[in-house]
Amino acid sequence: MIDAKKIVAMAENLGAESSDVIISKTNTFGSFIERNIVTNVLSGVSEGYGIRVISNRRIGFVSGNDFSKSAVEKAIKTAISISKRGKKVPRGFEFSSSNKKTDVKKTFDKKISEAGEEDVVSFSNDFIKNMGDANIPLARIRFMKTEYNISNSSGADISDKGTFLVLYANTLKKSGEKMIEYEILEKTRMLDMMNLDRICSEARMHIKKSMNTKAVKTQKIPVIFSPKVLTELLITTFGEALCSKSVLLKNSPFSDKINKKIASEKFSLTDDGTLDAGLSTFGVDHEGVRTKKTVLINKGILKNFLYDAIDAARAGKKSTGNGRRGSWIYDDLFYLEPSAQASNLVVAPGTLGIDEIIKDTRKGLFVDKVSWPRGSAYSGMFSLELRTAYMIENGELTKPVRWGSVIGSIYDAIDEIEIGKEVESRAPYPTGFIESVVTPHIKFEQLDVVSKNRLRCNGS
């Protein structure tokens, strides 16, 4: 089969001034669970290439999975043709020439890489057993190995690989006429880091507590968000707003805020592409640049942005090793061009345990899960529909509540916070090798909680 280095040579022969090529391969062995029974075990391989060419300072990109010589030649010619109308690259830009990568740990597990049908079925049955009498209408478990090779006309030729174990499930339990639902999403790099006892015990606890859920009342109160809520919320707000694409297009509210205060002094945020066992950790990014640790916000002060190679050249900076090809749609790296994306966003922990934070809250709301926990990168605004939440009264979790939303702007609310000390590492989606977040619980001192009835009235 044609390798990345040969495709680079072919691109040069066909007239490209410079080029880079990624070839990625993802092996998956997984199962489906329906109504508490393993109904299917599947294995699959997805492999393909992504080709970037530069001609007359314009870039073209194409991807494919047909490795025949004629198909690759056609793809290269298409990329060269696209480059005629493609985006301009800065003068002097060159692809990375480095063949060095960061030494990262706990990102590749032979137990996952070499898992077979018996391993997948055994793990699936352990999950079913741990969920007890809860109904599992649908679950998917995947043992995944991905590997990629990057080669370019600057002389780089470098490879990396990683493993992932993903558990995604919807669980139900009937209470009278009500059906209580709890969604589980867990992802790890190492098999032994997936603690089914803890995961299922927590799910069963929330299902049990939610049996007598009441409608939440409209009020402005302190709200504690769990790491499950914060993961996607932080990625879609700070994670996007601090990336070079948003900054250079002036779509970020922080474009001109370097060395200025943008959050509480209790809030520090780092992007760490080298994090041990990080869900987005690799030794090199997806254009061959070594990954690194970048301080974004230090005690409330904005310090840096995240760059891919082209945006870095455009801004007169160096790449931060964040040229990534992640997407929540694909489990492959070859489909998309690289762009600046966060890797592992790490929120610095505080000094108080979550139990202490709850105890110090006279009246508030504890939110474990919401639907679609996204915010606006431009404004920080969010509207999060409650799925699993509890009122806090006199320092204790009391009645479960639902049928309402928490509304606000994280950019405003981040000024008055309390941060827990127990961190969790989470990914926002079961698919893709994209951003992750390591964060404790965060208490926001004042947010609007709006009942569903009030929302209907305001919308009528």
TIMAR-786661 format. One record per atom (N, C-alpha, C): x, y, z; residue in three letters. Coordinates in steps of 0.05 Angstrom, whole numbers, plus 5000, padded with zeros to 4 digits. Each point is the difference from the previous one (the first is absolute). Example, Ala and Ser with C-alpha at 12.3 -4.5 7.8 and 13.67 -1.06 7.14 Angstrom:
2
526448865156ala;498250245000ala;501850245000ala;499350214986ser;501650245001ser;498550225014ser;
//
This chain:
460
501749765000met;498350245000met;501850255000met;499150214987ile;501450254998ile;500150135028ile;502450085009asp;500250135027asp;500050304997asp;500050145023ala;499850294999ala;502450134986ala;502449895005lys;502450124988lys;499849984969lys;499049784990lys;499849974971lys;497950204989lys;497850055015ile;498050194990ile;501250284999ile;501750075019val;501350264999val;501750024975val;501549794994ala;501750004976ala;498350024975ala;497749864999met;498250024977met;498950284997met;499350135022ala;499050274999ala;502050194988ala;502549975007glu;502250174989glu;500249954970glu;499949754992asn;500349944971asn;497650104984asn;497750035013leu;497650104986leu;499750305001leu;502050145013gly;500150294998gly;499450155026gly;499649865022ala;499550145025ala;502650135010ala;499950245009glu;502450135011glu;500949885026glu;498049935017ser;500549865025ser;497549855008ser;500349815018ser;497749835007ser;500549875027ser;497849935013asp;500249815022asp;497749804998asp;500649765011val;498149784997val;499749865027val;497649945008ile;499549845023ile;498649744991ile;500949775010ile;498649754996ile;499349905027ile;497449965005ser;499249905026ser;498449744997ser;500149845021lys;498649745000lys;498849965027lys;497449935001thr;498749955025thr;498749725000thr;500849845020asn;498849745003asn;498150015024asn;497649894996thr;498050005020thr;498849725005thr;499949925025phe;498649765007phe;497950085021phe;497549964994gly;498050105018gly;497549825002gly;498250095018ser;497549855003ser;497750195003ser;497649894994phe;497550145005phe;498549845021phe;498850155019ile;498349885020ile;497250114996ile;498049834999glu;497250084997glu;498449845021glu;498650155016arg;498349885021arg;501549805017arg;502450095009asn;501749855019asn;501249754988asn;500049984973ile;501249764987ile;502050104979ile;502349874999val;501950064979val;498949884974val;499350184982thr;498649914975thr;501949984976thr;502250145001asn;501850004977asn;502850075008asn;501949874988val;502950065003val;501150054973val;501250244997leu;501050084974leu;502950075000leu;501449964979ser;502850104997ser;500150144973ser;501750214999gly;500350154976gly;502650144998gly;500850074976val;502550154995val;499350234981val;500950245007ser;499750234983ser;502750124995ser;500750044975glu;502750104993glu;499750194976glu;501650215001gly;499950194978gly;502250205001gly;500050194981tyr;502150204999tyr;498850284997tyr;501450205011gly;499350284996gly;502450144988gly;499650144978ile;502250124985ile;499650314999ile;502050145010arg;500050304997arg;502350074980arg;499450174981val;502050104981val;499950305000val;502350124996ile;500250294997ile;501150064972ile;498650184986ser;500850094974ser;499450304999ser;502050164992asn;499750294998asn;498950125026asn;501049905022arg;499350095027arg;497049965007arg;498849814987arg;497349935006arg;499849705006arg;498349925018ile;499949725010ile;497549864990ile;500449754993gly;497749834993gly;500149745016gly;497749895006phe;499949755016phe;498049814988phe;500749745002val;498249794991val;500649755017val;498049845004ser;500349755015ser;498949774984ser;500949755006gly;499049774986gly;500949755014gly;498949774991asn;500849745011asn;500649794979asn;500350094975asp;500849824979asp;503050044996asp;501649805006phe;502950035000phe;501349914973phe;498349954980ser;501249934974ser;501550244989ser;502049964984lys;501650214990lys;498450204984lys;498249904984ser;498350184984ser;498250185017ser;498849885021ala;498350155017ala;501550215016ala;502449945009val;501650195015val;500950234982val;500849934975glu;500750214981glu;497750194995glu;497649884997lys;497650164995lys;499550195024lys;500349895024ala;499650165024ala;501950235002ala;502549954993ile;502150215001ile;499350224979ile;499249924976lys;499350204980lys;497550165008lys;498249875014thr;497650145010thr;500950215021thr;501849925019ala;501050185020ala;501450244988ala;501649954979ile;501450224986ile;497950194987ile;498049884987ser;497950174988ser;498550165021ser;499449885023ile;498650145022ile;501750235010ile;502649965000ser;501850215011ser;499950264985ser;499249984974lys;499850254984lys;498050205012lys;498049895014arg;498050175013arg;500149975030arg;502149885010gly;500249955029gly;501050245015gly;500249975026lys;500950225018lys;502950054996lys;500850255003lys;502850074998lys;501549925025lys;502449924997val;501749945023val;502050235003val;500950055024pro;501950235004pro;502649964985pro;501350214993arg;502649994987arg;502049865018arg;501649834989gly;502149875017gly;499049765015gly;497449934998phe;499049775015phe;501149744988phe;500849835018glu;500949734992glu;498849805020glu;499549764990phe;499149785017phe;502249935020phe;499349885022ser;501949935021ser;502149814989ser;502650055007ser;502149824991ser;501049825022ser;498750025023ser;500949855024ser;499149704998ser;501649835009asn;499349715003asn;500049925029asn;499850195018lys;499949955029lys;497250015010lys;499449835020lys;497450015013lys;500349995030lys;498050105014thr;500050015029thr;499649725011thr;501549945021asp;499749745014asp;497550015017asp;497949874992val;497550005015val;499549725012val;498450005022lys;499749755014lys;497049935003lys;499549735002lys;497449895005lys;498050084978lys;500949984975thr;498350064977thr;499749764982thr;501549795005phe;499749764983phe;500049755018phe;497949844997asp;499649775018asp;499749754983asp;501849815003lys;499949754985lys;497449855005lys;498950025024lys;497549865007lys;497850104982lys;499950254994ile;498050114982ile;500749944971ile;502550044993ser;500949964972ser;499649714991ser;500449815018glu;499949724992glu;497349865009glu;498150165009ala;497549895009ala;498549864977ala;498849775007gly;498449854981gly;497149985009gly;498649824986glu;497149975006glu;499449935029glu;501549815011glu;499549925027glu;500550235020glu;502050164995asp;500650235018asp;497750204999asp;499050064976val;497950194997val;497449905013val;499349754995val;497649895012val;500249985030val;502349935010ser;500449985030ser;499650285012ser;501250204988phe;499750275011phe;497150094998phe;498749944979ser;497250084996ser;498249875021ser;500449745005asn;498449865020asn;500650105029asn;502550085005asp;500750125026asp;498550265004asp;499750164979phe;498550255001phe;497149945006phe;498849814986ile;497249935004ile;499649915029ile;501749835010lys;499849905027lys;500250225020lys;501950194996asn;500450225019asn;497650195001asn;498450014978met;497750185000met;497649895015met;500249755010gly;497949895016gly;497449984985gly;497850105013asp;497349974988asp;499350244982asp;501950174994ala;499450224981ala;499849884972ala;498250124985asn;499749914972asn;502050154982asn;501349864983ile;501950124981ile;498849974972ile;498450194990pro;498849974974pro;502150004977pro;502250155005leu;502050014979leu;502750085012leu;502049864993ala;502850075007ala;501949924979ala;502250144998arg;502149934981arg;502750015014arg;501549804997ile;502749985012ile;502049964977ile;502250165001arg;502049984978arg;502849995011arg;501549814991phe;502949985005phe;501350104974phe;501650225002met;501050134975met;503050045001met;501249964977lys;502950074997lys;500250184975lys;501350235003thr;500550174977thr;502950054997thr;500950014975glu;502950064995glu;500150174975glu;502050185000tyr;500250184977tyr;503050064993tyr;500450054975asn;502750084990asn;499750264984asn;501850195006ile;500050264987ile;502750034985ile;499850074975ser;502450054984ser;499650264984ser;502150164996asn;499750244985asn;502550074985asn;499850214984ser;502150084981ser;502350145015ser;499750055026ser;502150135016ser;501849785012ser;499449754996gly;501749785009gly;499049865025gly;497750085010ala;498949865024ala;498849734991ala;500349805016asp;498749744996asp;499849885027asp;497650025013ile;499749945028ile;497349865005ile;500049825019ser;497649845006ser;499250015029ser;497649945006asp;499049985028asp;497649815000asp;499349925024lys;497749815003lys;498850045028lys;497649895003gly;498750015026gly;497749815002gly;499149945024thr;497749825004thr;497950155016thr;497549914997phe;497750125014phe;498049785006phe;498750025023leu;497749845008leu;497750185005leu;497849954986val;497750185002val;497549845008val;498650115020leu;497549895009leu;497950224998leu;497949944984tyr;497850194998tyr;497449855003tyr;498350085019ala;497549855006ala;497850185009ala;497649934993asn;497650115012asn;498849805019asn;499550085025thr;498849825019thr;497350115010thr;498249825006leu;497350075008leu;499149845024leu;498250125016lys;498749855021lys;497250125004lys;498049825002lys;497350105002lys;499350055029lys;498650225005ser;499050075027ser;497150084997ser;498249815005gly;497150064996gly;499650044970gly;498950234993glu;499550074972glu;502450144988glu;502050065016lys;502350154990lys;502349814991lys;501550094981met;502449864991met;502450185005met;501749915018ile;502450165007ile;502349924982ile;501250204986glu;502249954981glu;502650115011glu;502249864995tyr;502650105007tyr;502049914978tyr;501450194989glu;501949954978glu;502849975012glu;501449804989ile;502849955008ile;501950044977ile;502150165003leu;502150044980leu;502650005014leu;501649794995glu;502749985012glu;502049924979glu;502350125001lys;502149954981lys;502749995015lys;501649804994thr;502749985012thr;502049924979thr;502650035007arg;502149914982arg;501049725007arg;499549925025met;501049745011met;497649845011met;500049744994leu;497849835009leu;499650015030leu;502249995015asp;499849995029asp;499050265013asp;499950214984met;499150265010met;496950034998met;498749814987met;497150004998met;498949855024met;499050155020asn;499149895025asn;496949954998asn;499249774992leu;497149954997leu;498550015026leu;501349915022asp;498750015026asp;499250295007asp;501850184997arg;499550295006arg;497950114981arg;500449954974ile;498250114980ile;497149915004ile;499749745003cys;497349905003cys;498750065027cys;501650015021ser;499050075026ser;499050295000ser;501550184987glu;499150284997glu;497450024984glu;499949854978ala;497550014983ala;497649905016ala;500449775014arg;497749895016arg;499250195022arg;501950145012met;499450195021met;498350234989met;500750114977his;498550224989his;497349924991his;499849754989ile;497349904992ile;498249985024ile;501149895022lys;498449975024lys;499150265012lys;501950205000lys;499350265012lys;498050154983lys;499949934974ser;498350164982ser;497149894998ser;499449805017met;497349884998met;497850195006met;500550205017asn;497950195008asn;500750284991asn;500750034975thr;500950264989thr;497750205000thr;500650255008lys;498150214999lys;500850214980lys;498150174992ala;500650224982ala;501650225014ala;502250094988val;501650215013val;498550274998val;500550175019lys;498750265001lys;501950214988lys;498850214989thr;501550224989thr;501350165023thr;502650044998gln;501450145022gln;502950064991gln;501350195014lys;502850054995lys;501549915025lys;501749804997ile;501349865022ile;502849914992ile;501649925020pro;502649874993pro;499549734987pro;501649944980val;499849754985val;502749864999val;500049745006ile;502449844998ile;499749824976ile;502050034981phe;500049824977phe;502049785004phe;499249754993ser;501849775001ser;501950014977ser;502249845001pro;501849984976pro;498649904975pro;497849845003lys;498549914976lys;498850244985lys;499150205015val;498850244988val;502250184989val;502150035016leu;502150204994leu;501649924975leu;500349744995thr;501749914978thr;499350134973thr;497649964991glu;499350114974glu;499650305002glu;499150105023leu;499650295003leu;502650154998leu;502149905012leu;502650134999leu;501249984972leu;499749774987ile;501149964973ile;498750194980ile;497450035001thr;498650164980thr;500150305006thr;501050085024thr;500350285006thr;503050085000thr;501349965023phe;502850075002phe;501749844980phe;499449744996gly;501549834983gly;500150104971gly;497750104990glu;499950114973glu;501050294999glu;499250165020ala;500750284999ala;502950065003ala;501549815012leu;502950045003leu;501749874979leu;498749904979cys;501449884977cys;500550224979cys;502149964985ser;500950214981ser;498050074979ser;498449814991lys;498150074979lys;498050215009lys;498949965024ser;498150205011ser;501450275006ser;502549985010val;501550245007val;500750174976val;501049874979leu;500950144976leu;497650114984leu;497849875002leu;497650104986leu;498550215017leu;501050055024lys;498750195018lys;497349915009lys;499649735000asn;497449895009asn;500249945030asn;502350035012ser;500349945028ser;499950265016ser;498650005023pro;499950245017pro;502750055014pro;501949814997phe;502650035013phe;502350074981phe;499450074975ser;502050054980ser;502150205010ser;499150205015asp;501850225008asp;500450005031asp;499749775012lys;500049995030lys;502449875012lys;502149954984ile;502449885011ile;501150175024ile;500649865022asn;501050125024asn;498050185014asn;497449954994lys;497950145014lys;498349805015lys;498650095020lys;498449835017lys;497449934986lys;499449744997ile;497549924987ile;498449805017ile;501049945024ala;498649815017ala;500950045029ala;498749865018ser;500750015028ser;502949915003ser;501450115020glu;502749915005glu;500249715009glu;497749895007lys;499949715007lys;500149824976lys;499750124976phe;499749844975phe;502650004984phe;501249774997ser;502349964982ser;499449784981ser;500750044974leu;499449804979leu;502549954983leu;500649754997thr;502449924984thr;499149804978thr;501250024977asp;499749794980asp;502549835001asp;499649745005asp;502349825004asp;499849764982asp;501350024977gly;500049784980gly;501849775008gly;501450035023thr;501949805009thr;499049855025thr;497650065009leu;498949895025leu;500049705001leu;501149885021asp;500049715003asp;497149904998asp;499549804983ala;497449884996ala;497950194991ala;500850244990gly;498150194991gly;498349904976gly;497550065000leu;498349904979leu;500550124973leu;501750224999ser;500850124975ser;503050024998ser;501449835014thr;502950015000thr;501349844978thr;501850124985phe;501749874981phe;502850125001phe;502049874989gly;502750105001gly;500450234980gly;498649994977val;500050224981val;497150064992val;499650254992asp;497350064990asp;499649894972asp;497950074987his;499349874975his;501150144976his;502050175005glu;501750104977glu;502949985007glu;500749835020gly;502749925005gly;501550185019gly;498750175015val;501250185020val;499949875027val;502150015015arg;500049885027arg;497950135018arg;498649845015thr;498050115019thr;501450125024thr;498650175014lys;501150145022lys;497850095020lys;500950135021lys;498250115020lys;499950304997lys;497650124997thr;499750294996thr;498250115021thr;501050195015val;498350145020val;498350204986val;497449975002leu;498150184987leu;499150235019leu;499149925023ile;499250205020ile;501449935027ile;501350195011asn;501449975025asn;498950185021asn;498649895020lys;498750155021lys;498350234989lys;498549934980gly;498150194988gly;501150174978gly;502750004996ile;501350174980ile;500549844974ile;499050104977leu;500449864975leu;503050024991leu;501249774995lys;502950004994lys;500649914971lys;498549824988asn;500749894974asn;497649914984asn;500449974974phe;498049874983phe;501249744989phe;498349844987leu;500949754988leu;500250034970leu;502249894988tyr;500550044972tyr;500649744985tyr;499049984976asp;501149804981asp;502350134985asp;501249864981ala;502450104987ala;499550244983ala;497849994983ile;499550224982ile;499150255014ile;498249975019asp;499150235016asp;502250135016asp;501849835010ala;502350105015ala;501850174982ala;500549914975ala;501650164981ala;498650264994ala;497349984997arg;498550244994arg;500150215022arg;500249905025ala;500050185023ala;502850075009ala;502149894987gly;502750055008gly;500749855025gly;498849775005lys;500449835023lys;501149734992lys;500449835020lys;500749724995lys;497649825006lys;499849784985ser;497849815006ser;500249915029ser;497749975013thr;500049895027thr;499649705000thr;500149874976gly;499549724998gly;497149925002gly;498350194990asn;497149965001asn;498749984973asn;501749934979gly;498949954974gly;498749734999gly;497449995004arg;498649755004arg;497849964979arg;499349754995arg;498149934980arg;497549875012arg;499450065025gly;497949875014gly;497250094991gly;498149825003ser;497250064995ser;498349815016ser;497850095010trp;498249835015trp;498549814981trp;500250054974ile;498649834981ile;501649754993ile;502750044997tyr;501749794989tyr;501849885022tyr;500649744996asp;502149875016asp;502649984984asp;500250174980asp;502449994982asp;501350275000asp;502650014994leu;501550255000leu;500550104972leu;499449854980phe;500850084973phe;497850174985phe;497650015011tyr;497850134986tyr;500350304998tyr;501250135020leu;499950295002leu;502850125000leu;500150264992glu;502550155003glu;500550055029glu;502550035008pro;500650085028pro;499250295005pro;499150055024ser;499550285009ser;500550015030ser;500350245010ala;500650035028ala;497749915017ala;500449795017gln;498049905018gln;501449945027gln;498550035021ala;501049925026ala;500649705001ala;501849925018ser;500549725004ser;498749925027ser;501549995021asn;498949965027asn;499950265015asn;497650125002leu;499750245016leu;499949925030leu;501850125015val;500349935028val;499450245018val;497949975016val;499450215020val;501449945026val;501550205010ala;501549965024ala;498149965024ala;500449795016pro;498149945022pro;500350215022pro;497850025016gly;500050175023gly;500949855025gly;499250105023thr;500849875025thr;497749875015thr;497650054992leu;497749885014leu;498949764985leu;499249795015gly;498749774988gly;497250084993gly;498849844982ile;497250064991ile;498149995024ile;500449825018asp;498349985024asp;500150265016asp;502450115002glu;500350255015glu;498650234986glu;500250014973ile;498750214985ile;497049995003ile;498949764998ile;497149965005ile;499350095028ile;501649925019lys;499450065028lys;500050315005lys;501750144985asp;500150295003asp;497950154984asp;498249864987thr;497950124983thr;497349985015thr;499050225008arg;497450005015arg;497749924982arg;499950124977lys;497949934980lys;501350024972lys;499549794984gly;501249994974gly;499049764984gly;501449954977leu;499349794983leu;502549844992leu;499949745002phe;502249834992phe;499249864974phe;501550044978val;499349904974val;502049794992val;499149754997asp;501749784992asp;500049964970asp;497650034987lys;499849964971lys;497950194989lys;500650094975val;498250174985val;499949884971val;498150104985ser;499949924971ser;501650214984ser;501749904982trp;501450174982trp;501450245014trp;502149945016pro;501250205017pro;502050184985pro;499050154981arg;501750174983arg;499550295007arg;502150174994gly;499750285002gly;501050144975gly;499850264999ser;500950164977ser;502950095005ser;501749944981ala;502850085002ala;500250314999ala;498250134987tyr;500150294997tyr;499050145025tyr;497849915012ser;498850145022ser;500249855027ser;500549744998gly;500049845025gly;497249915009gly;498050094985met;497249945009met;499449714997met;498449905020phe;499149724999phe;497249995011phe;498549794992ser;497449935010ser;500049705003ser;500249905024leu;500549725005leu;497549875013leu;498749824985glu;497649875010glu;500849785020glu;498850015023leu;500649825022leu;499249714993leu;501849825006arg;499449714998arg;500249865027arg;502250055014thr;500449895027thr;501050235017thr;498450085020ala;500850235017ala;498549985026ala;501250135020tyr;498949995028tyr;500150285012tyr;498050065015met;500150255016met;501949965023met;501350225008ile;501750015024ile;498550175020ile;499649895023glu;498650155022glu;501549955026glu;500950235012asn;501549995025asn;502449814998asn;501450024978gly;502549854997gly;499749714993gly;497649914992glu;499649724993glu;498549984974glu;500649784984leu;498449944977leu;497349895008leu;497950124989thr;497349915008thr;498549894976thr;497850124993lys;498249894979lys;501250024972lys;499749794984pro;500850014972pro;498150184984pro;501050154981val;498450194985val;500649974970val;498150084984arg;500349994971arg;498150214988arg;499449974974trp;498150174986trp;500650305003trp;502550064993gly;500850285001gly;502850024989gly;501150244999ser;502650054988ser;501650195017ser;502749984998val;501850195011val;501050184978val;499750265003ile;500750194979ile;502050215010ile;501950064983gly;502050215007gly;502250014980gly;502150155007ser;502450024983ser;502449915018ser;501449804990ile;502349905016ile;502250215002ile;500150184981tyr;502150215001tyr;499450205022tyr;497450045006asp;499350175023asp;500149845026asp;498949765000ala;499749855024ala;502749915011ala;502149984983ile;502649905009ile;501450205019ile;498950245003asp;501250205018asp;499549935029asp;497949865006glu;499349935028glu;499649705002glu;502049865008ile;499949715000ile;501449885025ile;499449755005glu;501549835018glu;500649744986glu;502649915001ile;500849774984ile;500749775019ile;498949764994gly;500649775016gly;502849894996gly;500749805015lys;502749894998lys;500149734987lys;497849864998glu;500049734988glu;499450034970glu;502049924983val;499850044971val;499049744987val;498750044977glu;499249784982glu;501050064972glu;500749794985ser;500950034972ser;497749904983ser;499050174982arg;497649934984arg;500250104971arg;498749864983ala;499750084972ala;497150064995ala;499550194981pro;497250084996pro;498349814983pro;501449834983tyr;498549834982tyr;501349725000tyr;498449804993pro;501149734998pro;501649954975pro;499850184980thr;501549964975thr;502350204999thr;501949954983gly;502150194994gly;502250015020gly;502350094991phe;502450045017phe;500450305004phe;498050125014ile;499950295001ile;500650095029ile;499250255005glu;500750135025glu;498949855024glu;501450025023ser;499049905025ser;500450215021ser;498849965023val;500250195023val;500649855025val;501950105016val;500549905026val;499250235020val;498049955015thr;499050225017thr;498649905025thr;500150155022pro;498349945023pro;497250114996pro;498349975020his;497550155000his;500550305003his;498450164989ile;500250295004ile;497350125009ile;500150165020lys;497650135011lys;500050294989lys;497950074986phe;499550274991phe;498150145019phe;500850245010glu;498650125022glu;497150084993glu;499550094976gln;497350084993gln;499449944971gln;498049824995leu;499149944974leu;497049995000leu;498850054976asp;497149994998asp;499149724995asp;498249915017val;498649744996val;497250064993val;499149894977val;497450074989val;498449754996val;497550005011ser;498349774997ser;499049974972ser;499349754992lys;499049954973lys;497550164994lys;498250035020asn;497550154996asn;500750294993asn;502050115015arg;500850284995arg;501250034972arg;501649804991leu;501150014973leu;497850004979leu;497949845005arg;497849994980arg;498650274999arg;499650125023cys;498650265001cys;501750214985cys;502650005005asn;501750204986asn;500149964970asn;499649754992gly;500249944971gly;497350034986gly;497950055014ser;497450014987ser;499350284990ser;
//
